[in-house]
Amino acid sequence: MNILVVGSGGREHALCWKLAQSPKTSKLYAAPGNPGIAEVATCLATTDYLAAADSTGADLTIVGPEAPLAAGIVDRFRARGLRIVGPTATAARLESSKAFAKELMLRAGIPTARFAAVNSADEARKALPEFDLPVVLKADGLAAGKGVIIANTREDATRAINELMTLGSNLVIEEFLIGEEVSFIVLSDGVNVLALEPTQDHKTVHAGDQGPNTGGMGAYCDGRILDPFRQELVMAQVIRPAIAQMRSEGMPYTGFLYAGLMMTAEGPKVVEFNARLGDPEAQVLMHRMASDFVEPLFAAAHEDLDETPLDWKADPSVCVVLAAAGYPGSVRTGDAITGLDQVHGASVFHAGTKWTDNVLTTSGGRVLGVTSTGSTLELAIKNTYDDVRKIHFDGMHYRQDIGQKGLKRWWISR
């Protein structure tokens, strides 16, 4: 079949890389795509996604980023009778509105942090004393993964309120949860649910979980992140209730549902819902998935998803994001990228690159996602960083500790 992937980042490159390997894929397109995607698919320089689907005869469209979902791309495609993977704009509010998501969790009995939704800076300052420190403050709308601030003092919290209010008029204040973060992503057709392997993202810009939040500085996927009992606990307490609640309220949830979890001493609690595959989680998931992925995606778009578990490679995968100068703040672009021809073991997924006078240059905050594997997590980490060190562009920075939490946790458990 002809497949169209919407988006231009590392997540979309990883999806295209995986779909290109399927014998079920006749022609693969991306809109608008990027230089890395162009190596495995035909890129269309457009954001008119309906026109792209028409011109390519797309039998299936897969939406990568959150903005088109929130803007109603799925609604428009379905109105034309076109098959597409993703939630409607109404259902995508699970990501586009933090307050909507928190209130739905309350109605569904899904465990999450205690919170207050406020509509002004004055309301936020009045609600602050109800929460112990540290406290978590979130912009209500889409913020590319950067609309969250953890404040350790009342002064930090007040500054955070003023900063986040510039992203929108609403704010969510939450209690700070202690535990291990896990990304749990599923594919749904509105009723049936197919779970992907758990992953762990690294959100802050500096090692040791220091510095401001980013869209994600790296991730790893290993079969031992959650044991079968805890995976079923997440399905029973989080995923199935969310899908059932959305359906019961007349907005069935289709496509990828991302539950950002904190595995606390009391069990899993939801930190956030996203309405799409995570990034960089998609890179390690696609890299480690052994099953063909076209069939379940097509089935999800046809409301006929099979819940038979996917097959996964035994070896863990690790992705390290190479970021541009200034990220996650004011980003410098246009720096020449060298060394990609020296990388032989890893898959390098493009996130923010472009060709400038036949030179590959940086064009965004997160530039590349270097993704590799190994027979153990320790070896996967080593192999990934060995190839990271072959790549260079001015201002390049990356975290040095991607995957290290997994090594520590498993060493203690043994």
JOSUL-V786894 format. One record per backbone hydrogen bond with DSSP energy under -0.5 kcal/mol. CO is the residue of the C=O (numbers start at 1). NH is the residue of the N-H. Records with the same first field share a line. If there is no record, write none. Layout:
CO=NH  NH
This chain:
1=26  27
2=59  60
3=29
4=62
5=7  31
6=64
7=33
9=13
10=14
11=15
12=16
13=17
14=18
15=19
16=20
18=21
19=22
22=25
24=26
27=3
28=42
29=5
30=44
31=7
34=38
36=39
37=40  41
41=43
42=30
43=45
44=32  46
47=49
48=52
49=53
50=54
51=55
52=56
53=57  58
54=57
60=4
61=85
62=6  64
65=69
66=70
67=71
68=73
69=72
72=76
73=77
74=78
75=79
76=80
77=80  82
78=81
83=61
84=86
85=63
88=92
90=93
91=94
92=95  96
93=97
97=101
98=102
99=103
100=104
101=105
102=106
103=107
104=108
105=109  110
106=109
111=270
114=175
116=118  173
118=171
120=124
121=125
122=126
123=127
124=128
125=129
127=130
128=131
134=176
135=151
136=174
137=149
138=172
140=98
143=146
147=139
148=213
149=137  151
151=134  135
153=157
154=158
155=159
156=160
157=161
158=162
159=163
160=164
161=165
163=166
164=167
165=168
170=140
171=118
172=138
173=116
174=136
180=263
182=184  261
183=185  199
184=259
185=196
186=257
187=194
188=255
192=189
193=195
194=187
198=222
199=183
200=220
202=217
203=214
206=209  210
210=206
212=205
217=321
218=202
219=319
220=200
221=317
222=225
227=231
228=232
229=233
230=234
231=235
232=236
233=237
234=238  239
235=240
238=242
239=243
240=244
241=245
242=246
243=247
244=248
245=249
246=251
247=250
252=254
253=190
255=188
257=186  259
258=260  274
259=184  261
260=271  272
261=182
262=264  269
263=180
264=267
267=264
269=262
270=113
272=260
274=258
278=282
280=283  284
281=285
282=286
283=287
284=288
285=289
288=313
293=297
294=298
295=299
296=300
297=301
298=302
299=304
300=303
311=290  291
316=374
317=221
318=372
319=219
320=370
321=323
322=367  368
323=397
324=327
325=332
326=329
329=331
335=362
338=392
339=342
340=343
342=344
346=348
347=349  371
349=369
352=363  364
354=356  361
356=359
359=356
360=337
361=354
362=334
365=324  367
367=351  352
368=322  370
369=349  371
370=320
371=347
372=318
374=316
376=380
377=381
378=382
379=383
380=384
381=385
382=386
383=387
384=388
385=389
387=390
388=391
392=338
393=396
397=323
401=404
403=406  407
404=408
405=409
406=410
407=411
408=412
409=413
410=414
